[in-house]
Amino acid sequence: MQFDNLCKYLAEKYPDRFASWLLGQPTTSVEVLKTELSLEPIRADSVTLLRTQSEILNAEFQVQVPTGKPMPLWMLNYWVRLYWQYNFPVTQVLIWLQPNNNPAVFEHEFRQGLTSHGYQVIRMWEQSPEPLLQYPGLLPMAVLAATCDATGLLNRVASEVAKIESTVQRQEILASTEILAGLRFNRNLIRNLFREGIMRESVIYQDILEEGRIEGKQEEALKMVMRPLTHRFGVLDGELQSRLGGLSVEELEDLNEALFDFSDISDLVNWLEERGGI
């Protein structure tokens, strides 16, 4: 799973919250724009376009400094394409997800001759976690924020995730948080904390376990399978999710046991093919 694409998914799932955070002011009625531009962008997978009443927000999530063309040139490229297509004010924010001492991480403008173009830069390891801890959609980003006690921050995030009332949303945010936490924390620590620590102590988590034990409820069985699958392989594509949704409770129970032997997404595809599920 590409970390930048997961951030893009979250930003498009919770556009109001991400726009408010990135713009530094309350923002509502945010529209998610398609990433297709008039000239096909080479790096379009991680481009997030959110339109407010007064501007287009172009959010670019990055883990590592890309090779080839420098990021300032990419940002100028996107700005020109967006303004050409929409003829609307464009605000750009480049979000670096993982600590990096490369000078490119600290660049915030393109300069060449008489041409100058600036954009905002957010380095997650310098950001306060407090605004991110206030809303479910931003909780996965909070694990990357500034702190003197990284494990304590992860505990706080886990506590907030446990408070989410919707089972579906809670599991989605939990899976996303575990994935992004992998940029900063040891996998065993993440697993122990979310599965054996505070999450197991919460009443809500106990409810999840109880729901998973109810026989005959395909929806609950599916939820219990989707969490480890998403944790290991990222957000599944629509076709795979649809196929999994068509499995019976018994088949989902079999899959729940088999998936611990999966090492790649192809193992899931093969398992479904053997049972005529894809």
Secondary structure, 3 states (H helix, E strand, C coil): CCHHHHHHHHHHHCHHHHHHHHHCCCCCCCEEECCCCCCCCCCHHHEEEEECCCCEEEEEEECCCCCCCCHHHHHHHHHHHHHHHHCCCEEEEEEECCCCCCHHHHCCEEEECCEEEECEEEEHHHCCCHHHHHCHHHHHHHCCCCCCCHHHHHHHHHHHHHCCCCHHHHHHHHHHHHHHHCCCCCHHHHHHHHHHCHHHHCHHHHHHHHHHHCCCCHHHHHHHHHHHHHHHHCCCCHHHHHHHHCCCHHHHHHHHHHHHHCCCHHHHHHHHHHCCCC
